[in-house]
Amino acid sequence: MNSIIPVLMCGGSGTRLWPVSRASEPKQFHAFSGERSLFQQTVQRFCTELYAEPLVIVNNNHRDLALREIGELQAGPVRLLVEPCVRSTAPAIAAAAALIAEQDPDRLMLVAPSDHLIEHGDVFSDAVSQAAQAARQGQIVLFGIRPTHPETGFGYIEIGESFDDVSFRVAGFVEKPKRNVAEMLFSAGSHLWNSGIFMFTARTIMDELERYAPDVMACARRAVSAAHRSNDTIRLSADFDIAPVISIDYAVMEKSDRLVCVPVSPNWRDLGSWSALWDMGAKDDNGNVAQGDIVLRDVRNSYVHGNSRLVAVIGVEKIVVVDTADAVLIGSLDQAQNVGRIASELASAKRPEASLHRKVRRPWGSYECLKLGDCFQVKHIVVDVAGRLSLQYHHHRSEHWTVVSGTARVTVGDKVSIMTANESVYIPKGDVHRLENIGDSELHLIEVQCGTYLGEDDIVRLEDQYDRILAT
């Protein structure tokens, strides 16, 4: 039981990467570097002998996405700790520690965000192995990244005297600095980028939370004690809802006298903005980073991203262009840090583009809204091989399904039918129904919904193989 438990934080919103990152599918579930999403790359990073089964902390709204992406990896067992609401990092870490402490309070926890890029995972794992002794001695270990340039988008850790052969006492923190301060910190050589990755025993972090944020720890203990547990999912109780909204930095890190820092150079990046993606991307001879079907003419030092159609750009420099199926972002690359303001404005106006993509992934497959009207909606539904929607009914809408390709088993009330291409079925409002893919290829169908209310929360699940009965 000496292996380290990776605790992967999967709650970031990534608003500065709008319109790709949205509330229902934030940046960690997108592939910005390589074929796998940032979340999948993070899970894979910790599937080695050094680490135990990962514990993923995820909000209830993103649980389905996390399950789907974990299933695609086939990386071994992963546990989910599901938050009923977002309360920032201190309550989340407190709950994870309380859960781990049930088995062994002296077990090492490595807390890491799920939306960071680490290209040299072996270098990082070596640093973790070397830092484990300090953590076992009751220290809170921070991993500081050796800076390669003056950076204004990261916080900094000031290192002090040596603690052991690999770590240093933490002398202080610097919030994201202005350019002149960042240049001074870089030149001084005594500051590291704050990666937001920590290691400690469950006992240590619980002791510090009891000392500096006892109300956070109390709520977390109650939420874990009353949690609903099934399979590999632990759903925190509603006690979690009243926990203070506070980060672990403010709750503990800026107050504790038990902090040490390990410098490491694993080619780490926090991909928090489009300018960060331009910075780390492979550039052409004119300094451009292009992803998708892109045509550039007389364009320099720009980032252009497309995923739904041809994007052509001409005669500009230092801009960002991001095209999705239902939204386009165009702006100065120097203003990329402010994209989150647009996402916030859209959310305040209750625009669907703030939260949803046209294509929405589910554990069983996906659906895409083709047309939405006052009392109707048309969707393209794709069900994976062996995918099975929940046994459910709706209060406010009826549905009409037409199979386009594949083989479906359809349940409506007491009737079960096998349907193939060009066959249709009508599901009246209130009738219990289910859709299953029993073929050896994807099942595609068109769904037409009619009713006074068409929201996704008008689903009453009676049975579900993805353990969503308690989901809100």
Salt bridges, closest charged atoms under 4 A:
GLU25 OE2 - ARG361 NH2 2.99
GLU53 OE2 - ARG79 NE 3.45
ASP64 OD1 - ARG63 NH1 3.56
ASP64 OD2 - ARG468 NH1 3.46
GLU69 OE2 - ARG361 NH1 2.93
GLU72 OE2 - ARG68 NE 3.70
GLU102 OE2 - ARG229 NH2 2.88
ASP106 OD1 - ARG203 NE 2.78
ASP115 OD2 - LYS27 NZ 3.45
ASP115 OD1 - HIS116 NE2 3.70
GLU151 OE1 - HIS149 NE2 3.06
GLU208 OE2 - ARG258 NH1 3.22
GLU210 OE2 - ARG221 NH2 2.95
ASP239 OD1 - ARG222 NE 3.78
ASP257 OD1 - ARG211 NH1 3.57
ASP270 OD1 - LYS27 NZ 3.62
ASP270 OD1 - HIS116 NE2 3.64
ASP279 OD2 - ARG269 NH2 3.08
ASP298 OD1 - ARG300 NH1 2.58
ASP323 OD1 - ARG309 NH2 2.95
ASP326 OD1 - ARG22 NH2 2.69
ASP334 OD1 - LYS318 NZ 3.16
GLU353 OE1 - ARG351 NE 3.03
ASP384 OD2 - ARG68 NH1 2.59
GLU399 OE2 - HIS394 NE2 3.03
GLU399 OE2 - ARG397 NE 2.94
GLU399 OE1 - HIS433 NE2 3.54
GLU436 OE1 - ARG388 NE 2.97
GLU436 OE1 - ARG409 NH1 3.27
GLU442 OE1 - HIS444 NE2 3.09
GLU456 OE1 - ARG362 NH2 3.99
GLU456 OE2 - LYS379 NZ 2.56
GLU463 OE2 - ARG388 NH1 3.85
GLU463 OE2 - ARG434 NH1 3.27
ASP464 OD1 - ARG468 NH2 2.82
ASP467 OD2 - ARG63 NH2 3.65
